[in-house]
Structure formats: structure tokens, C-alpha cells
Amino acid sequence: MYLVGFGVYNILQMLLSGFILMGVIMQSMVMGYVMPAAQCDLNLNLTQRGWLSAIPFIAIIITSYFWGWIADTRGRRFVMLFSMIISAVFSALASFAPEIYSFAVLSFISSIFMSGPSAVVYTFLGEFTNIRHRDKIVAFGSSFVGIGTLVLPAISWLILPLEFTYPIEFLGINYRPWRLLLVACALPFIIGTVFLMLAPESPKFLCASGKFEECLAVLRKMYTINRRLPEDTYPVKALIPEAHSCKANENTGIAAILFSMKEQTTPLFKLPLLPWTCLTCFVQFGIFATTNGFFIWSPTILNSLISHEGNQTRICDVMDAVHAQVSANSTQVVCNDVINTTTFELSIYLGLVFCSMYIIVGFLVDFMGKKLILVVLLAGTGLSGIGAHLAYNQHLAIVLFAVLMMSGACIGLMNAVTVELFPTKYRAMAVCLSMMMGRVGSMTGSNLVGLFLATNCGVSFYLFAGIIILCSLSCLFLPGKNKGPIVTKPTDEETRNEAQEPA
């Protein structure tokens, strides 16, 4: 990979992967904006809104393992092409759902396929870049997650206030703005699919699969674009076959599939990979639980603070007062699907903060290294979470609350750590497992934050700030900068050979 250089090709690959990541975050979070606007059309109560908002996370938890196995046996590009287009189609179909059950089923199917690129894209991007520049390129690619959190409320602000209504008689529905928003958030996947069709498979995967001529063709193209030299001047003329190549599994049948999945997973839970599997899964769980747990409830929290009249007081004092007022007034939910534009404005400001942090991390990672950034950033955001609860100045509380959610900027870095630690054969599976645990964290965090906001608000801040600080301490055990994949025991021939970089 060093011979092909680093340049325009890698930047284009980063932009493509980032665009796909932006589609993932928009598909994952769009329910938070759709549910308030759709509650009248679908006759939703608060409990149903909560479960529908959790559908993307449930789908990713259930299917991440499966997508990791396919990516390690069939290819990274294949998984993303196949899953993105189907996810976009079912998302568009969900916009025509007449009632809650069909909407839930179609959204769930769309989310199942959305989970395909959600973790595989990090592996895909990392394997096009040599170790020297991998941290930086993955960090910048991850910044599109922050861009997605900025684009989503902006698009919602453009679409949801519209007042059009188009009746579709045979479905018995009125096509309203919230339905159009579902289609709009699927567009990044459609555009990403078109551009991905022009991109090749990961050269690392091709080499590990024994497809040496195809791997060389990709490397020559990268060499030509990065170094602006003819392909025939590329010094490598042939690749030496490894003792083992992870060719795509050609066996069929459930038994063969289960055996293949077992073969891909078992090494992750054996030494020397087991400690790193546990560490990456735990840290991703903590980051996702905190970031997404609070992000889903951030419009509620921020709007309550902005609407508060009276003396300066803590976030939780305001939330307790709002909850007490709602409980005292009525137990019946009034159907009101009008969304205050303040929600969009505040969400855009949060998106700007996220983008800034992602970009800053991308510039600093080459100088400080992933380990130091993870330790410092996670510790700082955790302490800010405690400060957000204790602050009586509401402006300061909002700033500290935003900083707490900036721990999400470490998701990409942890994926870069995983790509670096694990051999090619198990890399996509390792990333998918850690991301699956992250989505479990999202589910856990969103439900616990909602529960504690209604019962004991302060616990939510102390609990998740403490988890983030514990994640920071766990990152102290990570190896130093760019140590390369962990090599397993000499008897495990396949993993040992995977530790080598292709030319």
C-alpha cells in the first residue's frame, strides 16, 4: 500500500465512504423527526412512538453479526451495494404505509439492510489506506456522521413545515411532508450506490481472497491517480500467494453457513484477540449509549430549557417541573403534529458542534495518535456531563450538555482502532460486533435516559458520564500508535499470514 502513495484516490474514497455514513446516520435518526409529525396520521401514542424510533437500532443489533460474516466472506463492496439499494427502496415504500403495523414492518426491513453499510463502510475505507494515513482518513470519513446530524434537521426544517396534502385513494392515505422526509433521507443511499458501482472492491480483501490479479489492477489504478504516473511503471508485477487465502465460501445450506459464521467468529473470542474484542465492544457500547441516548431526547431537553421562564436553575430542575406539570394537567395525549422550528435550529447548532469536533479530531490524530485522543476526549466529555447536571447557568448547562454528546466523535476512532488491531479475515466481523454492541448501547441509553428524565433526572447524567469516564480509562490499555494487527498463535496459519500488508 505504501507504493501506491496517498492522494486524490484516497480522498475520493473517503468522500464516498463519508457520504454512505451520512446516509446511515440520517436513516437511523430520521424517526426522531418523523414520529412527532406522523402521530396523527398513524394514530400513535407515546409508547408506540418510542418503539418505532428504536426500530433502526433493533434491526442493527439483530443483523450486524450476519452482515459482518457476509463482508468477510463475500466482500465489503458487495454488502454495501446490495444492502443500500434495498434499504432505500423499502424506506420509500414505508412512506406510503397507511397504518402503524405496515409502517413498522417496512421500516424494520429498511433498517435491516441499512445496518449492512453501517459498520462495513469503516473497514472498506480503512483497507484502501496504508497504516501511516489510515487513522486520519477514517477520522475525516467519520466526520460525515457529524455532517449527517447537521443535514438531517436542515432537511426536516425545509420539508416538515410544508402544508401540502395529496390524497391517495387506493391506499387510504394523505401524502404529507413527513412521508416525503422518509424518501429524502434515503437519497444518500441511492446516490452512494451509483458512485459505489464505479469503485472497486477493497484491495486487502481481494489479496486475502486469493484474487491477486484483481488486487494488482486496483493497486495500479490507485498508483496512477495518486502519483500521476502510467500504470506500467508500477514496480510490483506480481503478488506472492499467501499460505492461506480466505476465498469466498462456496458451500451452500444452513449448516455450511453456520459453520462459516462460527469459523469467522470463534477467533475473536480466543486469545490473543479476546481482550481487544471485549475492549472495543465495551467502549463502543458506552459511547453509543451516551451520545445516541441523549441525542434522541435532546430536542425535548433543549426545548424545555428554552421555554423555561423564571430564575436560573439546573437542567433536571426544569425537566422535573415540566414532567410534574404534564402529569397534573392530563393523562390524555392530544394529537398535535406541529413541530416548533426552535427544535430544528437547536439541532442544527448541535450538528455544527459535532462536525467541528470530528474535523478537529481528524487533524489532530496524526500528531497525538488515537489512544491519547480517545483518553482525553472521553474523559473531558464525561466530566462535562457531570458539570451539565450541576450548572445553574442555563447557557453553560447547554454548552456542557453539547460537549457530553461530542463523545460520539470517538466512534470513528474506535473503528480505526478495530481495523488496525484485527487481521483482514476477521476485521469486518470485529467491526460489526463492536458496532452491534454500540447499537445495543443506543437502545439501552435512549430507554434509560427517557426513564430517568421522568423519575430521577440526575441519575442519567451521573450514570452515563461515569460510563464515558470508564471508557476513557479502558482506552489506556490500547497498544501504541500504528502497531498493526494482532498476530495469533503460530498454529493459526490463516490469521498469522493476514497480519501482512499487501504491496
Disulfide bonds with the S-S distance in Angstrom:
Cys40-Cys335 1.82
Cys316-Cys457 2.07
